[in-house]
Amino acid sequence: MIDDLQSKNPDDVPNINKIAIFQGKRIRKTLLNNEWWFSVIDIIEILTDSSIPKRYWSDLKNKLKAEGYVEAYENIVRLKMTAPDGKLRDTDCASTETMLRIIQSIPSPKAEPLKKWLARVGKERIDEIENPELAMERMKQLYEQKGYPKDWVDKRVRGIAVRNDLTDEWDNRGAQSNLEYAILTNEIMQGAFNLKVADYKKIKGLNKENLRDHMNDLELILTMLAEATTTKIHRERDTKGFVRLKKDAKDGGAVAGRTRIDIEKRTRKRIVSPDNYLPKTRKELETNN
């Protein structure tokens, strides 16, 4: 497993240098545009025991090109990272996806466990395409392995289905980019909880973690209500185009927002909780991995 050694909030700064651990050895990584980038040289040195990893990487780039993976040149980014002498130096970095593809081309026994893992994941994904219920069952198992109770898992899985239904409508009705999806989601969350997603995550002390994985039952239910209502509004109004979709999202979120306010008045407690759903269990998992 690769684990963080430092704890910072990536939402606060655009580029964070960190150290990761892989098989007991250090790997430099950095957060750029909300995506992790790893030092290629560090991983090659670990997987090959090469005395000159830079030369190995140079030869491997030629091999990748010969294999038809010319995108390696386009997907490698040179970023400033702390060198052994303590100075910041330009270093070839790859995203997780690109790094995994590079590993596939490394002829080393140390790379075999990762290659087998990739093959297993690939087979699982193919099986899930043929039978979508397998993906749902695998998802439930993963949540239960993390310690979530079955009733919470059932709500979470149902919430994912509701979300997918909504994003299908957005895709068919004119939302054209991830940015537009994020804006529409913020409209819904603002209406339901009077919070944007980033602000909600800060309340819970989350960084890159999935916000919904740390919601309590009522938070999940209200999120589902907001998104299911927005989907219903889209269909009833036969909405087309981002501007109108945004208005629908605001209206759908407001329905859940009024419900939230009513619950809070009657219980005299706020729905939004600063606690993560599984704070202790999560910390234990991070410590053990």
C-alpha positions in Angstrom: 0.0 0.0 0.0 1.1 3.6 -0.6 0.4 5.8 2.5 0.8 9.5 3.2 3.4 10.5 5.8 2.1 14.1 6.1 -1.3 15.5 6.6 -2.3 18.7 4.8 -5.4 19.9 3.2 -5.0 19.9 -0.6 -7.9 22.3 -1.0 -5.9 25.0 0.7 -2.9 25.1 -1.7 -2.6 24.2 -5.5 0.6 22.1 -5.2 1.6 20.0 -2.2 4.8 17.9 -2.1 4.5 14.8 0.0 6.4 11.6 0.7 4.7 8.2 0.2 5.7 4.7 1.3 5.8 1.7 -1.0 7.2 -1.6 0.2 9.0 0.2 3.0 10.7 2.7 0.6 10.0 6.4 0.0 8.4 7.8 -3.1 8.0 11.4 -3.8 4.6 12.6 -4.9 2.8 15.9 -5.4 -0.7 17.1 -5.7 -1.4 19.1 -8.9 -4.9 20.1 -10.1 -6.3 17.9 -7.4 -4.5 14.8 -8.8 -1.6 12.9 -7.4 1.6 12.7 -9.5 4.4 10.3 -8.6 8.2 10.5 -9.2 8.9 8.0 -12.0 12.5 7.6 -11.0 11.6 6.7 -7.4 9.3 3.9 -8.4 11.7 2.6 -11.0 14.5 2.5 -8.5 12.3 0.4 -6.1 11.0 -2.0 -8.7 14.3 -2.6 -10.6 17.1 -2.0 -8.1 18.8 -0.2 -10.9 22.0 1.6 -9.8 21.2 4.2 -12.5 17.4 4.6 -12.5 17.6 7.7 -14.7 19.2 5.8 -17.5 16.8 2.9 -17.0 13.9 5.4 -17.3 15.4 6.8 -20.5 15.6 3.3 -22.0 12.1 2.5 -20.8 10.7 5.6 -22.5 12.1 4.3 -25.8 10.6 0.9 -25.1 7.2 2.4 -24.4 7.3 4.3 -27.7 8.2 1.1 -29.6 5.2 -0.7 -27.9 3.0 2.1 -29.3 2.5 3.9 -26.0 3.6 7.3 -27.4 1.3 9.1 -25.0 4.0 8.4 -22.3 5.8 11.5 -23.6 2.7 13.6 -23.5 1.5 12.4 -20.1 4.8 12.8 -18.3 5.1 16.2 -16.5 8.3 17.7 -15.0 7.5 19.0 -11.5 9.6 20.5 -8.8 10.4 17.9 -6.0 12.8 17.8 -3.2 16.0 16.0 -4.2 18.2 14.0 -1.8 20.4 17.2 -1.3 17.3 19.0 -0.1 16.9 21.3 -3.1 13.9 21.5 -5.4 14.7 20.0 -8.8 12.6 19.2 -11.9 11.6 15.6 -11.8 9.6 13.4 -14.3 6.2 12.7 -12.8 3.3 10.5 -13.8 -0.3 10.3 -12.8 -1.6 7.1 -11.2 -3.0 5.8 -14.5 0.2 6.6 -16.4 2.3 5.2 -13.7 0.5 1.9 -13.7 0.9 1.6 -17.4 4.7 2.3 -17.1 4.9 -0.5 -14.4 3.4 -2.9 -16.9 6.5 -2.5 -19.1 9.0 -3.1 -16.4 10.5 -6.6 -16.7 11.2 -7.2 -13.0 10.0 -9.8 -10.5 9.2 -6.9 -8.1 6.7 -5.5 -10.5 4.8 -8.8 -10.9 2.5 -8.4 -7.9 1.3 -5.1 -9.3 0.9 -6.6 -12.8 -1.2 -9.4 -11.3 -3.3 -6.9 -9.4 -3.9 -4.9 -12.6 -4.9 -8.1 -14.4 -7.3 -9.1 -11.7 -8.9 -5.6 -11.6 -9.2 -5.7 -15.4 -11.1 -9.0 -15.3 -13.3 -7.7 -12.5 -14.3 -4.7 -14.6 -15.1 -6.8 -17.6 -17.2 -9.1 -15.5 -19.0 -6.0 -14.1 -19.8 -4.7 -17.6 -21.4 -8.0 -18.5 -23.3 -8.2 -15.1 -23.7 -4.8 -13.4 -25.0 -6.5 -10.3 -21.5 -7.8 -9.6 -20.3 -4.2 -9.3 -23.0 -3.3 -6.8 -22.2 -6.4 -4.7 -18.5 -5.7 -4.8 -19.2 -2.1 -3.7 -21.3 -3.4 -0.7 -18.5 -5.7 0.3 -15.9 -3.0 0.2 -18.0 -0.7 2.5 -18.7 -3.6 4.9 -15.0 -4.4 5.0 -14.3 -0.9 6.1 -16.7 -1.3 9.0 -19.9 0.4 7.8 -23.1 -1.2 9.0 -25.3 -2.9 6.5 -28.2 -0.5 6.8 -25.8 2.5 6.1 -24.3 0.6 3.1 -27.8 0.0 1.6 -28.5 3.8 1.8 -25.1 4.6 0.3 -25.6 2.2 -2.6 -29.1 3.5 -3.2 -27.7 7.1 -3.2 -25.2 6.1 -5.8 -28.0 4.8 -8.0 -29.9 8.0 -7.6 -26.8 10.1 -8.4 -26.1 8.0 -11.6 -29.7 8.5 -12.7 -29.3 12.3 -12.2 -25.9 12.5 -14.1 -27.4 10.5 -17.0 -30.1 13.2 -17.2 -27.4 15.9 -17.2 -25.5 14.2 -19.9 -28.6 13.8 -22.1 -29.8 17.4 -21.4 -26.7 19.5 -22.2 -24.2 19.4 -19.3 -20.9 19.3 -21.2 -18.0 19.2 -18.7 -17.0 18.1 -15.3 -17.0 21.7 -14.3 -20.6 22.1 -15.1 -21.4 18.9 -13.2 -19.6 20.4 -10.2 -21.6 23.6 -10.5 -24.9 21.8 -10.7 -23.9 19.6 -7.7 -23.0 22.7 -5.7 -26.4 24.2 -6.5 -28.1 21.1 -5.1 -26.0 21.0 -2.0 -26.3 24.7 -1.4 -30.1 24.4 -1.5 -30.2 21.2 0.7 -27.6 22.1 3.3 -26.8 25.8 2.7 -23.2 24.6 2.0 -21.1 24.1 -1.1 -19.3 20.8 -1.4 -15.9 22.2 -0.5 -17.3 24.0 2.6 -19.1 20.9 3.6 -15.9 18.8 3.4 -14.0 21.4 5.5 -16.6 21.1 8.3 -16.0 17.3 8.3 -12.2 17.8 8.1 -12.0 15.9 4.7 -9.4 16.4 2.0 -9.7 14.1 -1.1 -12.1 11.7 0.6 -15.6 11.3 -0.7 -18.0 13.5 1.2 -20.9 11.1 1.0 -18.8 8.3 2.5 -18.7 10.3 5.7 -22.4 11.4 5.9 -24.7 10.1 8.6 -28.1 8.6 7.7 -30.1 11.8 7.5 -27.4 13.6 5.5 -27.5 10.7 3.0 -31.3 10.6 2.8 -31.5 14.4 2.3 -28.9 14.2 -0.4 -30.9 11.5 -2.2 -34.1 13.5 -1.8 -32.4 16.6 -3.4 -31.0 14.7 -6.3 -34.0 12.5 -6.9 -36.2 15.7 -6.9 -33.9 17.4 -9.3 -34.1 14.5 -11.7 -37.9 14.5 -11.5 -37.9 18.3 -12.2 -35.7 17.9 -15.2 -38.0 15.3 -16.7 -41.2 17.1 -15.9 -39.9 20.4 -17.4 -38.1 18.6 -20.2 -35.2 20.9 -19.4 -32.4 21.5 -21.9 -29.2 23.4 -21.6 -26.9 24.2 -18.7 -28.6 27.5 -17.6 -32.0 25.8 -17.1 -30.4 22.7 -15.6 -28.8 25.0 -13.0 -32.2 26.5 -12.1 -33.7 23.0 -11.7 -30.8 22.0 -9.5 -31.4 25.0 -7.3 -35.1 24.1 -7.0 -34.5 20.5 -6.3 -32.0 21.3 -3.6 -34.4 23.7 -2.0 -37.0 20.9 -1.6 -34.6 19.0 0.6 -33.5 22.2 2.3 -37.0 22.9 3.5 -37.2 19.3 4.8 -33.9 19.7 6.6 -35.0 23.0 8.3 -38.3 21.3 9.4 -36.4 18.4 10.9 -33.9 20.7 12.7 -36.8 22.8 14.1 -38.5 19.7 15.5 -35.4 18.0 16.9 -33.5 21.2 17.8 -30.4 19.7 16.3 -28.4 20.5 13.2 -28.4 17.8 10.5 -24.9 18.6 9.2 -22.4 17.0 11.5 -18.7 17.9 11.8 -18.0 14.2 12.6 -16.9 11.7 10.0 -19.1 8.7 9.8 -16.4 6.3 10.9 -13.7 8.4 12.5 -12.1 5.8 14.7 -12.3 2.9 12.2 -10.9 5.1 9.4 -7.9 6.1 11.5 -7.3 2.5 12.4 -7.4 1.5 8.8 -5.0 4.2 7.8 -2.6 3.2 10.6 -2.6 -0.5 9.7 -2.2 -0.1 5.9 
